């Protein structure tokens, strides 16, 4: 396990609010760390990079497809996107170097999930 995977597990997964998480390197355009069993397909990683930089208006209107599920946008700004569907939620946070994507299940507290991801 590398340091980024350890950080995801210690800072997010152990809180029991976030279900899965991955870190995407923007320059390399690929996932550089993820929690155990959370596979983010390359096309989803590229879509999140594109969405975070150029497509926020469209995401606000139409939502986002991630891993073959449609999520409706709840909140979006230049640094974060918060989406949800009947199965749970999706949080995307962008820094200069990375995009962090995290999921949570229905019944979890979305505001706590968003806060945990944004703090990380």
C-alpha positions, -999 to 999 in steps of 0.1 A, spaced: 0 0 0 14 34 -9 12 66 11 -18 79 -8 -37 47 -3 -29 48 34 -41 84 35 -74 75 18 -80 46 43 -69 66 74 -86 99 66 -118 88 48 -127 51 50 -121 47 87 -146 75 93 -173 51 80 -189 81 61 -171 75 28 -175 41 11 -148 42 -16 -123 68 -28 -97 73 -55 -71 100 -63 -66 109 -99 -34 126 -110 -44 154 -134 -11 157 -153 -8 119 -157 -45 115 -164 -48 83 -144 -57 70 -110 -27 70 -87 -43 56 -56 -77 41 -46 -92 22 -18 -93 -16 -20 -116 -29 -47 -125 6 -60 -117 5 -97 -121 38 -116 -121 31 -154 -97 53 -174 -126 68 -193 -143 78 -160 -110 94 -148 -107 114 -180 -144 125 -177 -139 137 -142 -108 157 -152 -127 173 -181 -158 179 -160 -138 196 -132 -122 220 -156 -146 227 -184 -181 212 -179 -195 224 -146 -225 241 -162 -235 209 -180 -230 189 -148 -252 213 -128 -280 209 -154 -277 172 -164 -257 155 -137 -229 131 -144 -225 94 -153 -199 76 -133 -193 38 -134 -225 33 -154 -247 52 -129 -263 86 -133 -259 111 -105 -279 143 -102 -259 174 -92 -267 189 -58 -238 214 -57 -210 224 -80 -183 250 -78 -148 254 -92 -133 231 -66 -160 205 -58 -190 187 -71 -215 169 -50 -239 145 -67 -263 118 -56 -288 91 -68 -310 65 -52 -279 43 -45 -258 69 -27 -236 99 -35 -205 109 -54 -181 137 -43 -155 152 -65 -129 176 -52 -102 192 -74 -68 207 -64 -41 219 -87 -25 184 -90 -52 159 -81 -89 151 -83 -103 131 -54 -135 111 -60 -154 94 -32 -187 75 -29 -210 70 0 -241 49 5 -277 59 11 -282 65 48 -248 81 54 -246 118 61 -238 135 29 -226 167 45 -201 148 67 -189 130 36 -184 162 16 -167 178 46 -143 148 51 -133 148 14 -128 185 12 -106 185 44 -85 158 29 
